[in-house]
Amino acid sequence: MRVTEKGQVTIPKDIRDRLKIGPGSEVDFVADEKGARLVVLSSRIEPSQDDFESWLGSMSGTFDTSGMTTDEFMEWLRGPRDDLGPR
C-alpha cells in the first residue's frame, strides 16, 4: 500500500470484510517491535440482506402461539377491538 500525501492508506477489502470494518468504524495503529498493528476500536458495518435472511431462518419455528390463529393471537396481544361491532 502507498501512503497518500495526507498520510492515508486504503485497507484492502478482504481485510475490511474479515474485521467487519465499514464506514464509521474506528481503528487505531499501534506501534510495536515489529512495526505497527491495525486495531479495530469499533465496528460499524451495516448488516447485509444475507445476514437478515440468516437470522430469519434461525428464528423459524421458535414462536409458539399455543394453537391460536393469527386473529386470535392479535386480539390476545392487543386486546379486543372496540371500533368493530360484534362478529
C-alpha positions in Angstrom: 0.0 0.0 0.0 1.1 3.5 -0.6 0.6 6.4 1.8 -1.1 9.4 0.3 0.1 13.0 0.8 -2.4 13.3 3.6 -1.0 10.2 5.4 -3.9 8.0 4.4 -3.8 4.3 3.5 -6.5 2.1 2.0 -7.3 -1.1 4.0 -7.8 -3.9 1.5 -11.4 -5.1 1.1 -10.8 -8.7 2.2 -9.3 -7.4 5.5 -12.2 -4.9 6.0 -14.7 -7.7 5.5 -12.8 -10.1 7.8 -12.5 -7.4 10.6 -16.0 -6.0 9.9 -14.7 -2.5 9.3 -17.1 -0.3 7.5 -18.0 3.4 7.2 -17.9 4.9 10.7 -15.7 2.2 12.2 -12.9 3.4 14.4 -9.4 2.0 14.0 -6.0 2.7 15.5 -2.5 2.0 14.5 -0.3 0.7 17.4 3.5 0.7 17.1 5.2 -2.4 18.4 8.6 -4.1 18.0 7.7 -5.5 14.5 6.3 -2.3 13.1 2.6 -1.3 13.5 -0.6 -3.2 14.0 -4.1 -2.1 13.0 -6.5 -2.3 15.9 -10.3 -2.1 15.4 -11.8 0.0 18.2 -15.4 -0.2 17.0 -17.1 -1.8 14.0 -19.9 -0.1 12.2 -20.6 -2.4 9.3 -24.2 -2.5 8.2 -25.8 -5.9 8.2 -26.5 -7.2 4.8 -29.7 -8.8 3.4 -27.9 -12.2 3.8 -27.4 -11.5 7.5 -31.1 -10.8 7.9 -32.1 -13.9 5.9 -29.8 -16.0 8.1 -31.3 -14.5 11.3 -34.8 -15.0 10.0 -34.1 -18.6 9.1 -32.6 -19.2 12.6 -35.8 -17.9 14.2 -38.2 -20.0 12.1 -40.3 -22.3 14.2 -39.3 -20.7 17.5 -42.6 -18.8 18.2 -45.4 -20.8 19.8 -48.9 -19.3 19.6 -50.3 -22.3 21.5 -52.5 -23.1 18.5 -54.1 -19.7 18.2 -54.9 -18.3 14.8 -53.4 -15.1 13.7 -56.6 -13.2 14.5 -56.8 -14.8 18.0 -53.2 -14.0 18.7 -53.6 -10.4 17.6 -56.6 -10.0 19.8 -54.7 -11.6 22.7 -51.8 -9.3 22.1 -53.7 -6.0 21.5 -56.9 -6.7 23.4 -60.3 -6.7 21.8 -61.0 -4.1 19.2 -63.6 -1.6 20.4 -64.0 0.0 16.9 -65.8 -3.1 15.5 -69.2 -4.3 16.1 -69.8 -7.9 17.4 -68.7 -10.6 14.9 
